[in-house]
Amino acid sequence: MTRKSMQFSLALLVCLPLACALHPEVRVNAPPKTAGVEADRWWEKTVDQLPLPFLAIYAEASEVHQRKGTGATYIDWYKGSTDAGVCQYELQLPTPPPELAFARVRERLKGFKADDLPIPDERQDHVVMAEACRGCMLEQALDVWRNAHKKLNPTRLKKDKL
């Protein structure tokens, strides 16, 4: 090995971890494009894992889209860490969900009241974007989410206004 190749190898070893830290890994969690067993499993697992306050906002937004005949995919971004450093997670939630998944959402939310929780779930604030809007504009889709959030968290809004 020549001196230049050793220097180059050493530079790569030093720069690679820095590059990974500056460009975090992005992990996308989205439902399969086609309906079927795999999609049903994805929806079941996702609905069962979402915190109830977040799921309630998603359900309310889905109801609005269903009534209006519109739809959007809401994006929930949140950070996590891995052995290699920071990881950005992206959960894609299309609205309205398939009927089987929507029934599961409603079942999970039976008896749920946002006021029962002393502190709002922090994940409610994670949705920062909507995409793949159908029958509505981006701003309208974001308004649907914001209005669902306001409807389910009136006490949170009072604190935010102060």
PyMOL commands that set and color helices and strands:
alter all, ss='L'
color gray80, all
select helices_A, chain A and resi 3-22+37-49+52-68+99-109+114-116+122-125+138-152+154-161
alter helices_A, ss='H'
color red, helices_A
select strands_A, chain A and resi 25-29+71-82+85-95+127-134
alter strands_A, ss='S'
color yellow, strands_A
deselect
rebuild
show_as cartoon
